Amino acid sequence: MVLTRDFRKTVQARAKRDPAYREAMLTEAVDSFLSGDVEVGKAILRDYINATIGFEALSRQLDKPSKSLHRMLSPSGNPKTSNFFEILRFLQRNEGLELVVTARHHTNGRIHGIAT
């Protein structure tokens, strides 16, 4: 019988030891939101939070109930913009990052933002 490691534990272990991986997770979450893929963005952001600070510690830092944060980022969640950006501001500061959005043109003429 082949033993497999839980995906969440694998992500958490990699995030704990690899700052570039954490940065990539946070950047990918924001890129997903900017490209309109909100469900993927929320899923990656949930994974990032679970792999780093955790929802309980984040709730203490933001003075918001953990359950509210879970609901905001659940598949059916619809966080207020102010709450969403409060979460992102804290996560960036906690990680020592500043994500910057730049515009780039696609061949179809539409402009999409990219977080870097």
N, C-alpha and C positions, 0 to 999 in steps of 0.2 A: 504494500500500500504506500502510495506517495504522500508525503506530508506536504501540505501547502501552508503558507503563512498568510494570515488575514491581510487583505489589501490595505486596510486602514493602518494596521500596525507597520506595514512596510513603508507606507507614505510617512508616518510619524517618525520612524527610525531614520529615514533619509533626510527629512526636514530638520531633525535635531542635529545632524552632523554636517549638513551641507547648506551654507548660507545662499549659495547661488541657486539651489533648488527652491528654497523658500522665496527668493526674489522672483524666480520664474513662475512659481505658483500664483503669487499675488499679481504679477504682471498679466498672466494669462487670464485670471479672473476678470481684471479690469478690461482687457482687450475683448473678452467675450461680451461684457456689458455694452461696450462701445459699438460692437458690431451687431448688436441687437439680439444676441443669444443669451437672454437673461437667465434662462434655466441652467445653462452650463456655467455661467458666471456665478450664480448662487451656489451651485454644487462645488465648484472649485474653491470659492470663498469659505464654504463650510469645512471642506477638507483642510484648507490652510489653517483656519482657526483651531480645528480639532488637533492638527499636527503641531501647533505652536503654543499659543497662550491658553487655549481652551475657552469654552463658553462661560464657565463660572468666573474665571479670572477677568475675562473681557467684560462681563456684566458688572463686576466690582469697579473696574476702571471707568466705565461709562455711566455708572450709577443707573443701570437699566436691568430689569429682571432677566435672568438667563433664559427663561421660557419665552420672553418677548423677542430676544435676539434669535432664538431657535425658530420661532414663527416667522420672523422677518425674512430669514434666509431659507425657509422650507420651500419645497417645490411650489406650493400654493401661496407663499408669502408675497406681500407687496409692501415693502418698507417705504416709509416717507423718505423723500430725498434727503432731508436733513439728517435722519437717522443713518441712512446709507453712507453719507459722506462723513458723518461722525465716526462710524466704524472704520472707514478707509483711512481717515486722518490718523486715528490711533494706531492702526496696524502699520502704517508707514513709519510713524514716529517710533513705534516699538521695535521695528526692524532696522531703523536707521536709514530709511529710504525716502526718496522723494520721487514719486512717479510723475512724469511729465507727458502731456498729450501733444503729439505733433500730427499735422495733417499730411496725408499723402494721396495722390491721385491714382485711381485704378483705371484700367483700360476701358471700363464701361462708363467713365466720366464721373462716377460718383466719388465723393470724398469720404473717407473713413478715418476715424481717429485711431491712433496707435499709442498705447501707453508704453513709455520706456523708462 
